[in-house]
Amino acid sequence: MAETIKSILRDIRTGTIAKEGLTCLISIKTREEFQPVFEESARVCRRHFGDRVYVRGIIEFSNYCRKGCFYCGINKANKKVGRYRLSLEEILAAAAFMKKQGVLTVVLQSGEDPGSDGLVVEAVKKIKNDLDMAVTLSVGERDGKIYREFLKAGADRYLLRIETTDPGLFKKLHPDDDLAYRTQCLYDLKELGFEVGTGIMVGLPGQALGSIAGDLLFFRKLNPAMVGIGPFLPHQDTPLRGRKNSDIFLTLKTLALIRLLLPQSNLPATTAMGTMDPTGRQQALKIGANVIMPNFTPSQYRENYKLYDDKICISEEYGRCAACTAGIAAAAGKRIVKSKGYAKNRA
Ligand code: SAM
């Protein structure tokens, strides 16, 4: 097997890798056997980012959603969720607090809530003008007109996970979404000039390992500035309740391969990784992740932004996250840097 791994790693380096090779690596069953890949992905990350970890603070500003994605705890069919939308003042206060803590990039995330577009435009303008922070939007699908308004307001980045590129699986999980349209959104956003981020969930019910390999090839083709992946975790009030959790090893294998395919992209150690395993984010930073995304949503709203069961950082004291992320980076032998963290492979 060691020789096969070597030869597949060579194919990745030379850009000749095919789906079979990636599927072969993802299928490796033990950490011991996968270790040469982790070592290579850690090396590649160090080569491009040293020991630096960028921080993006998230404000989950609205949980209204027009979509019914079967895995998501805030999908429109979940009547148990108390719906909320932050006011402009609340968003700006959270962003200002973040900046005081040394975090220079804000991620405004929400369910797919077009009713908040005006609020987003105003918030972006204010955050750019008054606080001089980099702004990422993670608000779902819109059309070109709205993307242009977001861009004009000053938004720098747009995060839209493709979730899975497997057409059959995508259809099963998204009763009112279209894979071709979501894919087109990503290309449109890139064309408009956003730093684009995408990603998937790993370990979705019905997701074959070959399908993850297909996702990896999609990332290589799109060449996004950021790829955020996380393990699928079930939520009790969704159609996928009771399904098996993903596993952290599968998530880490996928992350390591993304680092090898996209050496310069920003790869976060995600909250879902930390939920799945208390040391999930540390492990991710050790093998190729270079970003961490602490939660700056005002405490009273967090309970209602549970995308999956047992999500971490719900009841922590507000503002604890910045100190916590420094500890996570240190445990991985890295350090937090005060930077907007613009993409190295920005088009
Ligand atoms: N509505 C926006 C969109 O569609 O891009 C952004 C918000 S959405 C709630 C953020 C991400 O949460 C999704 O892209 C999805 O990958 C992740 N997510 C939702 N439910 C999840 C679950 N049960 N387990 C793991 N991740 C989940």
Residues whose N, C-alpha, C, O or C-beta is under 5 A from the ligand:
A	BS01	SAM	Y71 C72 G73 S110 G111 E112 S138 V139 G140 L159 L160 R161 M201 P231 F232 L233 P234 H235 A272 L307 Y308
